[in-house]
Amino acid sequence: MLRTKFKWEPQEIRETDSLIRTFAKHVEPKQTPNVIESDPDDNRIVECAVESASEAIVTHDKDLLRMKEYQGIKMLKVGEFLRRTP
């Protein structure tokens, strides 16, 4: 997606992938919630958040934000998230 949508070069993708791996947690979801019917791809975000016991999903996606919360996981815009963090 980075290559096609944003026209990133392979080196940029590798560097970004390497950076993300320094702070991200890899999960393999064991359940597949079907909570966003209007955009089923968003369900993948929710299932990863559930599996990783996330406190929040930080997004600008309207479908996720409309949910407000799922199983105690808050749906927040970046600004809202930053205001919550000490």
C-alpha positions as CSV (number, residue, x, y, z in Angstrom):
1,M,0.0,0.0,0.0
2,L,2.8,2.5,0.8
3,R,4.3,1.8,-2.6
4,T,1.2,2.2,-4.6
5,K,-0.9,4.7,-2.7
6,F,2.0,7.0,-1.5
7,K,4.5,6.1,-4.2
8,W,7.2,5.2,-1.7
9,E,10.5,3.7,-2.8
10,P,11.4,0.2,-1.6
11,Q,14.2,1.7,0.6
12,E,11.7,4.0,2.3
13,I,9.4,1.1,3.0
14,R,12.2,-1.0,4.5
15,E,13.4,1.9,6.7
16,T,9.9,2.6,8.0
17,D,9.2,-1.0,8.6
18,S,12.4,-1.3,10.6
19,L,11.5,1.7,12.7
20,I,8.0,0.5,13.4
21,R,9.3,-2.8,14.5
22,T,11.3,-1.1,17.3
23,F,8.1,-0.1,19.1
24,A,5.2,-2.2,17.8
25,K,3.9,-5.4,19.2
26,H,3.3,-8.2,16.6
27,V,0.0,-10.0,17.3
28,E,-1.8,-12.8,15.6
29,P,-5.5,-12.4,16.4
30,K,-7.5,-15.4,17.4
31,Q,-10.9,-13.9,17.0
32,T,-12.5,-12.0,14.2
33,P,-15.1,-9.4,15.3
34,N,-17.5,-8.2,12.7
35,V,-18.4,-4.9,14.2
36,I,-17.9,-2.5,11.2
37,E,-20.2,-3.7,8.4
38,S,-19.7,-0.6,6.3
39,D,-15.9,-1.2,6.0
40,P,-14.9,-4.8,6.8
41,D,-11.2,-4.0,6.5
42,D,-11.5,-1.9,9.7
43,N,-12.4,-5.1,11.6
44,R,-8.7,-6.2,11.2
45,I,-7.7,-3.0,13.2
46,V,-10.2,-3.9,15.9
47,E,-9.1,-7.5,16.1
48,C,-5.5,-6.5,16.5
49,A,-6.3,-4.0,19.2
50,V,-8.3,-6.7,21.1
51,E,-5.5,-9.3,20.8
52,S,-2.9,-6.8,22.0
53,A,-5.0,-5.6,24.9
54,S,-4.8,-2.0,23.6
55,E,-6.2,0.9,25.5
56,A,-7.0,2.9,22.4
57,I,-7.1,3.0,18.6
58,V,-5.7,6.3,17.4
59,T,-7.3,7.1,14.1
60,H,-9.1,9.5,11.8
61,D,-11.2,6.7,10.3
62,K,-14.9,7.8,10.6
63,D,-16.2,4.3,11.0
64,L,-13.9,3.5,13.9
65,L,-14.5,6.9,15.6
66,R,-18.3,6.4,15.3
67,M,-18.0,3.3,17.5
68,K,-16.4,5.4,20.3
69,E,-15.4,2.2,22.1
70,Y,-15.2,-1.5,21.7
71,Q,-14.5,-3.9,24.6
72,G,-13.1,-1.1,26.6
73,I,-10.8,0.1,23.7
74,K,-11.4,3.8,23.1
75,M,-11.5,5.2,19.5
76,L,-9.6,8.5,19.6
77,K,-8.3,11.1,17.2
78,V,-4.6,12.0,17.6
79,G,-5.4,15.3,19.4
80,E,-7.7,13.5,21.9
81,F,-5.1,10.8,22.5
82,L,-2.3,13.4,23.1
83,R,-4.5,15.4,25.6
84,R,-5.0,12.2,27.6
85,T,-1.3,11.4,27.8
86,P,0.6,13.0,30.7
